[in-house]
Amino acid sequence: MIALDVTYARGAFSLVCAFESAARVLAAHGASGAGKSTLANLIAGLARPDSGKIILGGETIVDVSRGVFVPPEQRRVGFVFQDALLFPHLKVRANILFGRFFTPKAERRVAFEPVVETLGVSHLLDRWPATLSGGERQRVGLARALLASPRLLVMDEPMASLDRPRRHEIMTLIERMRDEFAIPIFLVSHASEEIERLADEALVFDQGRIIAQGAPSEALPGASRLIEGGRFAIVSGLAAKVAKIDERYGVTRLAHPAGEIIVAARLAEGPVRVSIRATDVALAKTRSTDTSVRTTLRGRLVKIDATDSPLAFATMELVGGERLIAAATRLAMDELGLKIGDEIFALVKSVALDEREI
Amino acid sequence: MRDVLDLTPQDWTAIGLSVKVATIATLAALPLALLAAYALARWRFPGHGALNAVTHLPLVLPPVVTGFVLLLLFGRRGPLGAFFADYLGIVFAFRWTGAALAAAVMSFPLMIRPIRLSFESVDRRLPMAARSLGANPFWAFLVVELPLALPGVMVGVILGFAKALGEFGATITFVSNIPGETRTIPAAIYSLIQTSDGDAAAMRLAIISAAIAVIALTVSEMLQRRARYGT
């Protein structure tokens, strides 16, 4: 779908990257200044690489050595900006229809009604952008990009300036866009939970270089280990179901094959996805009941990554097949004497689970 | 008060001529001012500083010098004057067209400044957003940048028009002070002041020109107020 091999340098910053991907949602992850937004601009034609090629859906849109540079308006790459960047002098309706107006009739594959309905913007059509909230603005931004019937949607940190509930709402919408309109997405994000949830492939950037590529559950933790302070960004996502709300204590008990997960809040019925940070997981060789930790998940140790640093990362395969990563000191790992294949218990503090992210 | 509004046919000629000269000057200068302001605001090119300096020159040069330069360039024997006369049939020397040219040149810096500032205040990424949605650079300019810069463009047009209406030094140097042809309101006021009993008549014209200026400013305020887009 997309193949790319480019270099780009401005001042002290340089981006050198090459990859190929056919993912439905390809994510670019990394700290700010790592080069992921630059890459988004290069793909959309908002910036020119110094050398190299970009091939999109079989068409060469950039080839510096042959002087090929397809201008952005001919690439049919929709762009969703972090701050939506709506046209302030046009009402929502005109904003949404902007791209459609410039799309040749034969190429208009995306219809107005389903987009407006899916993104829930029908009641906003006669409003000015200045009167919208951040979440509404971003929904209009998504609708605007979608209605240009792009062959690729580039989203540059579309949720970074939103609060948590809004972020979840937009994530759900992006999932629906991905599933209902079948347009591939290139998602730039520094938030690993967004990528875990939305992407099927991830590129991890550090200082203008790709340091990992692969399935998000593999690539993100792998790469985060290499970045200083990255242990806080390692998150495992588990699928669970609300089993019971314990009214007496105000907690929710979630059913998971590896064990019960307690969340310190009342959640709505149905399936949920729990994000667990590697730094919030402790490991034990036996099921212990004499701690305050109520959530114990059973599994097998499948991998230990010990770096030169004081840290080690243990990957567990939980009962049911999902993977959970725990961060610990190398010292603790050695003193516990864990071996690959051992049965092991993960202790997760309920209070460390953020119910707003569920 | 009756005296004030008791205008002579000569007064009406000067007023009509002034409005015509200032209107033509503003309309003719506007496209060039838009182009120059946009180029100065958005593009980086060799000669950027030189273009900036040249457009501001009429603001700092003595008007009589600007008029003299126009006379040399656009006079009947001047290189540009001969070209316009021979190929386009437009003669500037001692004609109202020359007065319009002088007014356009003198008002150019005043027009450019607010237009440039308003282009600079439009987020550079907005035209990029338009292009990612399929608009080519011209369309992106026309439907995004220009409408957003419109308040500044309006201010530029009004300032330019007011300046053109009051232009005196370069005009009288370039095209003299011919009744019915190049005698605009300022030139007519000047002529009246030279006569012994012209003070009242000069006052009438002065009030008229002040009134036109106030109307122009009011109109520009109203136009700007319309462009608030829900804020």
Interface residues (C-beta under 8 A of the other chain):
Chain A: A44 G45 L46 P71 P72 E73 R75 R76 V77 G78 F79 F81 L85 F87 P88 H89 F98 G99 F101 F102 T103 R127 W128 P129 A130 T131 R144 A145 A148
Chain B: D123 R125 L126 M128 A129 A130 R131 S132 L133 G134 A135 N136 W139 A140 V144 P147 L148 A227 Y229 G230 T231
